[in-house]
Amino acid sequence: MSLFTRAISTSYHVFKKYSTAQLLSHSLKMTSTLLNSNVWESDPELFEIVKKEKQRQLKSLELIASENFTSLPVLQCLSSCLHNKYSEGLPGQRYYGGNEYIDEVELLAQKRALEAFNLNPEEWGVNVQSLSGSPANFQVYTAIAEPHGRIMGLDLPDGGHLTHGFMTATKKISATSLFFESMPYKVDPETGYIDYDTLAKNAKLFRPKVIIAGVSCYSRALDYKRFRQICDDVGAYLFSDMAHIAGLVAAGVTPSPFVYSDVVTTTTHKSLRGPRAAIIFFKKGVRSINAKGEKVMYDLESKINQAVFPGLQGGPHNNAIAAIATALKQAQSPEFIQYQKQVVVNAKRLASGLQERGYKIATGGTDVHMLLVDLRNVKLSGAKAEKILEDISIACNKNTVPGDKSALNPSGFRLGTPAITTRGFVEKDIDKVVDFIDRGLKLALEISAKSGPKLVDFNRLAEEDSSFKGKISALRKEVEDFCVQFPLPGVADY
Ligand SMILES: *Cc1c(COP(=O)(O)O)cnc(C)c1O
C-alpha cells in the first residue's frame, strides 16, 4: 500500500468510527502535533545540528571581532508571538490593523535607542526597522545620495566595510559601488592610521555627497571632528557607521559619532549584544545658516523612513524590534558599562601580550575592542594562521594589514574581545588566550617550514602528518577544556 492510499484508508476508518465532534478534536490534535511539539521531537534531524553548533560555541574560543553571545531576554523576544504580525508603515500609520501593541513595542525601541546614546529627541530621530547593517547602509545612500550620487568610505582592505562602496580595479563588488559612485580613502601604509589629509584633498576633487566614517577592522578611535571639517569643506553629509563600536559608544568608553554626524547607522548584534538587526539615526532641526542668514533645515526624516519602507523593505521584523528594545534597556545598565570597560581592557591586554611575544600589532595597539595582528615579521600568512587557529578551536579571521601587497593573500588576522568578555574572561584569562595563540602560530610555523609556501600543501600536511595531527589535537583539547569553564548565556543545550 502506498503512503497515499494508506492515509486515505486510515482517514476512512477514522471517519466511520468517530462522531463529527470526535473527528474535529482528532483533527485538531493532528494539527497540534505539527504546531505544538518541541523542535527536538518534531525535527530531531535539524535539532541535532543545532545542538552541535551550541557545543561548538561552548568549546571554542570566539575571537571574531563582530560576534557576540546575546542574552536570554533577546532570544526570548526573537522567538515570541511578535514574529507573527505584519505592520508595514510606522507606529500610528500602519497599512494593517491590529497593531496597537506592535506600535507600543516599536515606540519603546525608538525611545530607548535615543536614550541609550544620550540623544535629544528634538535633534535626532530614529528608525528601528532595518533588517541588518548592510541594508541599513543601502537605505541611507538611497535616501541622501540618490542614484549615482558620490560616496567616500574607507577602503575594504584598509579596514572599511563592503557597504562603504567597495569595488576592485576590475569589478564593482558591493551594490553600494554599483548604484552609487564610490571613491575610497586609505590608511597610511606605515602607521596604519587613517590618512585624513589625503581624504581631505581627494574630497575636494571628487566632491562627494556623503563621507562615511566607519570601520570593520581598525583598532583606533575615529577623529569625527576632522571628518566633520572635511565634510563641511565640500558640503557633504557625514554618515557614521558605528556597527562595530555601538556597545562601546553606548557605554561611553569610546568617542561618540553623534556629536558631529548627520546620519548614524549601527548593527545591533555586534558589541551592542542585541539581535541581528540595525538602527538608523538621522539629525533633525537646523542643518546650517545660509549666506542670507536664513536657517536651512534638515529633511532627512521622511527621506530615510521612506527609503526603509516602502523603498527597500516590506514588513518589519517585530520580534527583532522587541529584542532591540530589550538590548537597549540593558545597554543603559551599570553591568553593561562594566562589561564594555572590560572588553577594552581585554583587547589592550591581548595586544600587549602578543607584542611581548614578538608579534606586531597594526597601529601599535588598540583603543577599542579589536586588534589586527601583522604577521609579516614572523613570515606566516594570514590564511595559514587562520587555518591552524581554527584547527585548535580558536575562531578569528584573516585580514589584510596596512601596506599589504595582495588582498587575496592577506598578511594578518583580526581579533576581538566582545564575545569572550560576555563569557566572563578577565585579564588573567586573556594571558591564557595569548599563550594558546602563540603556541598555535608556532605550530603553524613548524608545519609551514616543512610544507613550503603553498596553503594547499600546508593544509594537507596539517591534516595528514601524524605528528602534526597529534600536536594539533592536544592543543585543541587544552583550548576546549579551558573554554567550557566559562558559561554561555541563553538556553542550556540550544
Ligand atoms: C558588520 C558591518 C556592517 C554590516 O552588517 P550586516 O548586519 O552583516 O549586514 C556594516 N558596516 C560595518 C562597519 C560593519 O562592521
The ligand as an ORCA input file, in Angstrom:
! r2SCAN-3c Opt
* xyz 0 1
  C      29.099     44.298     10.146
  C      29.082     45.647      9.495
  C      28.059     46.016      8.623
  C      27.052     45.046      8.062
  O      26.256     44.396      8.901
  P      25.439     43.088      8.445
  O      24.413     43.015      9.508
  O      26.422     41.988      8.424
  O      24.856     43.354      7.109
  C      28.058     47.315      8.146
  N      29.009     48.190      8.491
  C      30.031     47.858      9.301
  C      31.050     48.889      9.645
  C      30.111     46.570      9.819
  O      31.152     46.235     10.589
*
